[in-house]
């Protein structure tokens, strides 16, 4: 009896569609980033602020992934940025075939940057290549500084880390050590770019914006 490794088969099929996405993005010369975090880290707030602040400089389109509802997509749409909703109906990550269909619905020719907001999860999304140019991991100060060592996979793969909600550190209300989090992240990934930000008040966001602009130019 021939045994089939189901996990390998699923990843292999996903990689085929991921390659198609790589080719599509290459043909259109568009930068695509895959934003990953646990639920409640502030991904959507980061995105809405980024889109709003850069609207005269960088045209952003969003692929929004959620298990259920289109709440976050509605928030994105209020910025006037094009957004395509994907509901996974229970799956803990987006797949390359889902992203492929969404890319074809976006006005890609009119965009400079496409950001995929993946399902809130630090584990499953890190294993699935979507054909993106890089993964962005978001960690909020409210989650704890031990996440890089507890969930090393995504921190080891990410091009950038945004440490969000740093405004909550004022007054010592949270026991979050930024130095520990950044040191642990760099131990896993020496090339990772790290930005300490508050999407709520804008602190630190300009450095993130500059990195996005540089990444688009480098494509």
C-alpha positions as CSV (number, residue, x, y, z in Angstrom):
1,X,0.0,0.0,0.0
2,X,1.4,3.4,-1.0
3,X,1.4,6.0,1.7
4,X,0.8,9.6,0.9
5,X,2.0,12.4,3.1
6,X,-1.1,14.6,3.1
7,X,0.7,17.7,4.5
8,X,3.4,17.5,1.8
9,X,0.8,17.0,-0.9
10,X,-1.1,20.1,0.3
11,X,2.0,22.2,0.5
12,X,3.1,21.0,-2.9
13,X,-0.2,22.0,-4.5
14,X,-0.1,25.3,-2.8
15,X,3.4,26.0,-4.1
16,X,2.3,25.5,-7.6
17,X,-0.2,28.3,-7.3
18,X,2.3,30.4,-5.3
19,X,4.6,30.2,-8.3
20,X,1.8,31.4,-10.6
21,X,1.4,34.4,-8.3
22,X,5.1,35.1,-8.4
23,X,4.9,35.2,-12.2
24,X,1.8,37.3,-12.2
25,X,3.3,39.9,-9.8
26,X,6.6,39.8,-11.8
27,X,4.8,40.5,-15.1
28,X,3.0,43.5,-13.5
29,X,6.1,44.6,-11.5
30,X,4.1,45.0,-8.3
31,X,5.3,44.5,-4.8
32,X,3.2,42.2,-2.6
33,X,3.6,41.7,1.1
34,X,1.9,39.2,3.4
35,X,1.1,40.6,6.8
36,X,0.8,38.0,9.6
37,X,0.0,38.3,13.3
38,X,-2.1,36.9,16.1
39,X,-5.6,38.3,16.5
40,X,-5.9,41.8,17.9
41,X,-2.3,42.9,17.2
42,X,-3.6,45.9,15.1
43,X,-2.9,44.8,11.5
44,X,-6.0,46.5,10.1
45,X,-5.3,49.7,12.0
46,X,-1.8,49.7,10.7
47,X,-3.1,49.2,7.2
48,X,-5.8,51.9,7.3
49,X,-3.3,54.4,8.7
50,X,-0.6,53.4,6.2
51,X,-3.1,53.7,3.3
52,X,-4.4,57.1,4.5
53,X,-1.0,58.6,5.2
54,X,0.5,57.5,1.9
55,X,-2.5,58.1,-0.4
56,X,-0.7,60.8,-2.3
57,X,2.5,58.8,-2.7
58,X,1.8,55.0,-2.8
59,X,-1.3,53.4,-4.2
60,X,-2.2,50.4,-2.1
61,X,-4.5,47.5,-2.7
62,X,-5.5,45.0,0.0
63,X,-6.4,41.3,0.0
64,X,-8.3,40.8,3.3
65,X,-8.4,37.3,4.9
66,X,-10.8,36.4,7.7
67,X,-12.4,33.2,8.9
68,X,-15.8,34.9,8.9
69,X,-17.2,38.4,8.3
70,X,-16.0,41.3,6.2
71,X,-15.6,43.8,9.1
72,X,-11.9,44.5,8.4
73,X,-12.5,44.8,4.7
74,X,-15.2,47.4,5.4
75,X,-12.7,49.4,7.5
76,X,-10.2,49.2,4.6
77,X,-12.8,50.2,2.0
78,X,-13.5,53.4,4.0
79,X,-10.0,54.6,3.0
80,X,-11.1,54.3,-0.7
81,X,-8.4,51.7,-1.3
82,X,-9.4,48.7,-3.4
83,X,-10.0,45.6,-1.2
84,X,-10.9,42.0,-2.0
85,X,-12.4,39.9,0.8
86,X,-11.5,36.2,1.3
87,X,-13.4,34.2,3.9
88,X,-11.7,30.9,4.8
89,X,-14.8,29.5,6.6
90,X,-12.7,27.9,9.3
91,X,-9.3,27.5,7.8
92,X,-6.5,29.2,9.8
93,X,-4.6,30.7,6.8
94,X,-5.0,31.9,3.3
95,X,-3.9,29.7,0.4
96,X,-2.1,30.7,-2.8
97,X,-5.0,29.7,-5.0
98,X,-7.3,32.0,-3.0
99,X,-4.8,34.8,-3.4
100,X,-4.5,34.1,-7.1
101,X,-8.2,34.6,-7.6
102,X,-8.1,37.8,-5.5
103,X,-5.2,39.3,-7.4
104,X,-7.1,39.0,-10.7
105,X,-10.0,41.0,-9.1
106,X,-7.8,43.9,-8.0
107,X,-7.0,46.8,-10.4
108,X,-3.3,45.7,-10.2
109,X,-2.2,48.0,-13.0
110,X,-3.3,51.0,-10.9
111,X,-1.4,50.0,-7.8
112,X,2.1,50.3,-6.4
113,X,1.7,47.9,-3.5
114,X,-0.5,45.0,-2.6
115,X,-0.8,43.9,1.0
116,X,-2.3,40.6,2.0
117,X,-3.8,40.8,5.5
118,X,-3.7,37.1,6.5
119,X,-5.9,35.3,9.0
120,X,-5.0,36.1,12.6
121,X,-2.6,33.4,13.5
122,X,1.2,33.2,14.1
123,X,1.6,29.5,13.1
124,X,-0.4,28.3,10.1
125,X,0.1,31.3,7.7
126,X,3.9,31.1,8.1
127,X,4.0,27.7,6.4
128,X,2.1,28.7,3.3
129,X,3.9,30.6,0.5
130,X,1.4,32.9,-1.3
131,X,3.8,34.1,-3.9
132,X,4.5,37.3,-2.0
133,X,7.8,39.2,-2.0
134,X,8.0,39.0,1.8
135,X,6.2,38.4,5.0
136,X,5.6,41.1,7.6
137,X,4.9,40.1,11.2
138,X,3.1,42.3,13.6
139,X,3.5,41.9,17.4
140,X,1.6,44.2,19.8
141,X,3.0,45.3,23.1
142,X,-0.2,43.9,24.7
143,X,0.7,40.3,23.6
144,X,4.0,39.9,25.5
145,X,7.6,40.0,24.5
146,X,8.1,36.3,24.4
147,X,6.4,35.7,21.1
148,X,9.5,35.5,19.0
149,X,10.8,32.6,21.0
150,X,7.4,30.9,21.3
151,X,6.6,31.2,17.6
152,X,10.0,31.3,15.9
153,X,8.8,30.2,12.5
154,X,7.3,33.4,11.3
155,X,9.9,35.6,12.9
156,X,12.6,33.6,11.2
157,X,11.0,34.1,7.8
158,X,9.7,37.7,8.0
159,X,11.4,40.6,6.2
160,X,10.1,43.1,8.8
161,X,8.6,43.1,12.3
162,X,6.3,45.9,13.4
163,X,6.0,46.1,17.2
164,X,2.7,47.9,17.5
165,X,0.8,49.7,20.3
166,X,4.0,51.1,21.9
167,X,1.8,54.0,23.2
168,X,0.5,51.5,25.8
169,X,4.0,51.2,27.3
170,X,3.7,54.7,28.7
171,X,3.3,54.7,32.5
172,X,4.5,51.2,32.8
173,X,1.1,49.6,32.5
174,X,2.4,46.8,30.4
175,X,5.3,44.4,31.2
176,X,6.7,44.4,27.7
177,X,10.5,44.5,27.1
178,X,11.1,45.8,23.6
179,X,14.8,45.0,23.8
180,X,14.1,41.4,24.6
181,X,11.6,41.1,21.7
182,X,14.0,42.7,19.2
183,X,17.0,40.7,20.4
184,X,15.1,37.4,20.2
185,X,13.8,38.3,16.7
186,X,17.3,39.2,15.5
187,X,18.7,36.0,16.9
188,X,16.3,34.1,14.7
189,X,16.7,36.4,11.7
190,X,19.7,38.8,11.6
191,X,18.3,40.6,8.5
192,X,14.8,41.4,9.9
193,X,13.9,45.1,9.8
194,X,12.2,46.2,13.1
195,X,9.9,49.1,13.5
196,X,8.4,50.2,16.9
197,X,5.2,51.9,16.1
198,X,1.8,53.1,17.3
199,X,-0.8,52.9,14.6
200,X,-3.1,54.8,16.9
201,X,-1.0,58.0,17.2
202,X,1.4,57.6,14.4
203,X,4.6,57.2,16.4
204,X,7.3,55.5,14.4
205,X,5.2,55.0,11.3
206,X,7.4,57.2,9.1
207,X,10.3,54.7,9.3
208,X,7.9,52.0,8.1
209,X,6.7,54.1,5.3
210,X,10.2,54.8,4.2
211,X,11.0,51.1,4.1
212,X,7.9,50.5,2.0
213,X,8.9,53.2,-0.5
214,X,12.5,51.7,-0.7
215,X,11.1,48.2,-1.2
216,X,8.9,49.4,-4.1
217,X,11.8,51.1,-5.8
218,X,14.1,48.1,-5.3
219,X,11.6,45.8,-7.1
